Amino acid sequence: MISSIRLNITNTPIYKNMLSSAHSAQQKALNLLPNKAFSGEKMIKAMDYLGKNFSSDKQRLALGVTALVTQPIIDAHNRDVDEKTRKVSVARTIAKIIAGTFTGFFIRYGCIKAIKAFSQIPAKGIKKYKTIFTPQGVKDNTTDAFEQYRNAMGTIVALGVMVFTNFLIDVPLTKFLTNVFVKNQEDKK
């Protein structure tokens, strides 16, 4: 029944026109972006280095640092709210960034390390459980593709873990840190 309703909606002229307009707007936005091909030995080496060495744990850390530098300033200059609300907002923003970055980084880092530990190449002396995440037919664990597989699989496992840690760690840690920062501000008065 639901699929027939969906089929009826997607076949209407209004839906098709809206979809066409949306695609047209997306294409216009993409056309505004410059087409740039990276050239030069240094640029290519830098991009290659970042691609190989900046896995999701390091990316989360970089995002957290950037957020910590920018977002509290935005909250501190919000003139649409009173001074006390602004201070609490800054404290909560800082607490959320610290809690999210802390748990996000360490969970991703731990999951990537765990995948590396449990994706060994099957060989004599390697226990079976240490090959649980090793794809079939892999003979060499030093290739770039295998390293990227480990990073990607670690990130996927981490995303599953973080569904639970957002409630078990992030929320209580954010609340605790917010209270500490607000109390610290009140003590300075």
N, C-alpha and C positions, 0 to 999 in steps of 0.2 A: 504494500500500500504506500509506504513512504517513498519507495523508488518511483512509483507511478506519479506521485505528487511532484517529486523532484523533476521528473521527466517533463511533466506538463509546464512547470515553471521555467525550466531551461529552454523550452521550445517557444516561449512567448516572444513576440517582437520587442517588447519593452526590455526584457532581460538581455536579449541579444544586442540591442543598442547600448545598454549600460555596459555590458562586457566589452564591446567594441570601443566605447569611449574610454573605459579604464585602460585598455591596452594601448590606445592612442596616446593617452596622457603619460603612461609609463615610458613609451618609446620617445616621446618628446623630452621627458626628463633625462633619459639616457643619452639622447642626442646632445644635450647640453654639456655632458662630461667630455673632456678632451680625450682623444684617442692618443695614447702615449705608449710607445714601445721603449722599454728600457734598453739602453745601449751603454757601452763603456765597460771596460773590464772591472773597475772598482764597484760599479753599481750592480753588475751581475753577480760578483762574488758576495757582495753584501746581502743581496736578496737570497742567494743560495744558502748563505750562513744562517740568516734568519729563518728560512723555511725548514732547515734541518735541525736547528737548535732551540727554537722558541716553540716548545710544545704548549699544550693548553694550560699547564700549571704556571708557566712563566708568563703567558698571555694574561692570565687572571691576575697575577701580581702586578703587571704593568697597568692593567685597567684599574685596579684598586688604588695604585699610587696616583694615577691621573685623576681619578674621582676624588681622592682625598685632597688634592691640590685645588680642584675647581669647585666642586659642589657646595662645600661649606661657605665659600665666598658668595655664591649665588643666594643661599639661604640667608646669610647675614645682611645682605643688601635688599631683602624683600620688604619694601615699605608699605605693603598692603596689610601687614599684620603689626600688632603692637610689639614693644621691645621684649617683653617676657616670652611671648610666643616665638619670636625670632630666635632668642637664645636657646630655647628648648628645641626648636627645629634644627639649629646648627648642631647641638649636642646629639640629637637623634640621628642626623645625617652622618656625623662622624662615627657614631657607634655602629650604624648599619654598615658603613663602608669597612670599618675595621673587622667586624664580625664576619661579614660576607667574604672579604678578602682572605682573612685568616683561615676560615673553614674551606673555602673554595680552593685556595692554593694547596693546603696540606692534604685534602682529600684527593685532589687530582694527582698531586705528587705521589702520594701513597699508592693510589690505584695503578699509576703508570709503573712504579717500581714493582708492585705485586705482579702485574702482567709480565714484566720482564723476567721475574723470578719463575713464573709458571708457564713460560713459553720457550723452554729450552729445546734444543734439537735432540730428538731421541738418539741415544747412544748407550753403549755399555757403561754402567755406573750411574746413569741418570735415572732417578726414580720416576715412575709412571705419572705421578701427580704433578711433577714439575713440567710435564709436556701437555697439560690440559688445555692450554690456550695456543698451542703450536698448530698452525694450519698444516693440513696434509701435504706431503710432497716437498716440504721445505728442507733443504740440505745445508743452507748457509745462513747463519744468524747475524752476519756482518754487513749484509746489503742494506742500502738506504731504504729500499721498499719494505724490508722486514722491520727496520727501526720505526718507520712511519706507521706500519701496522701496529706495532706495540704501543706507540703513542696514541693512535686513534682508538684502539681497543681499551686502553687505560682510561681515556676520556669518556668513552661510552659507559664503562663500568662506573666511573666516578659520577656521571650524571644520574645513574640509577641510585647510587648511594646518597647523593645529595638531595634526592626527593625526601628522604627521611631526616637527614641532618639539618635541613632548613628548619624543621620543627623542633628537633631534639637539641641542636646546638645554636644555630643562628638566632632564633627568636629569644631564647633565654639570655644569651650573651649580649644581644642588642639591648634588651631591657636593662640588664645589669650595668652595661657600660653607659647607657643614657642616664641612669640614676647617678652613677659616679660622676659623670661630666656635669650634670645639672647641680649636684651637691657641691662640686668643686667650684662652680661659678658663684653659687650662693655664699660659699665660705670666703670668697675673695672680696665680698662687699664690705 
